[in-house]
């Protein structure tokens, strides 16, 4: 049941790497562009380009690869299910049959691409939170959303809400792990092969987890009020966000990667 502690999205790993020193607005934009381009990739060359970009980002961030790989364990079942569904439900040339199910070569290709897409997306999202402190992430999101204030969008409140939600992920997962261990000590069976029994065993987990989440949210709100927190337009900052030549280089590299992937999609032949 230690799988909950393996989730890396929402955690922050302090460091002084190239990626750590990037402006948070640059990192958020890079991840946003990466996500858009990722869904535009349709062939092996495009996925190879995206994989190379991701490997370079991990190397420059100096984040232990073992930590990122361990963070993929909680979604292993989702990856296997996605691959299996694509393999057997995508029509095409028959590869083999398994009773009434027919696996196709096109399904194999699509399944591998979907798994690669999910893996790359998770790694880049994890890198964003692992290399960006909560304060910097909030400031970056608020700065990006600031132009939408003219239409009444509460930029600061929305950025704060998104950041708190991200940072609560590892906290809630740790809480869920503790509750599961406590329930297992009382005889709960979370590893039964019977699907119905496993679903029923989740009830004593979800109820205290929701109670704990609401309690933590109330404590956070009380702590912010006790410190006279007032967000919004008149909030001051100790450190101002400033883009540097390093950010320009990162943006240029991202633009080159996006141009290559999009070019591979639309280039004839």
Protein Blocks (a to p, Z undefined) as FASTA:
>chain_A
ZZmmmpmghpacddfbfklmpcfklmmmmmmmmmmmmmmpcbfklmmmmmmmmmmmmmmn
opafklmmmmmmmmmmmmmmmmmmmmmmpgcddfbdehjbccdfklmmmmmmmmmmmmmm
mmmmmmmmmmpcfklmmmmmmmmmmmmmmnopafklmmmmmmmmmmmmmmmmmmmmmmmm
mmmmnopafkbfblklmmmmmmmmmmmmmmmmmmmmmmmmmmmmmnopaedjklccfbdc
dddfklmmmmmmmmmmmmmmmmmmmmgZZ
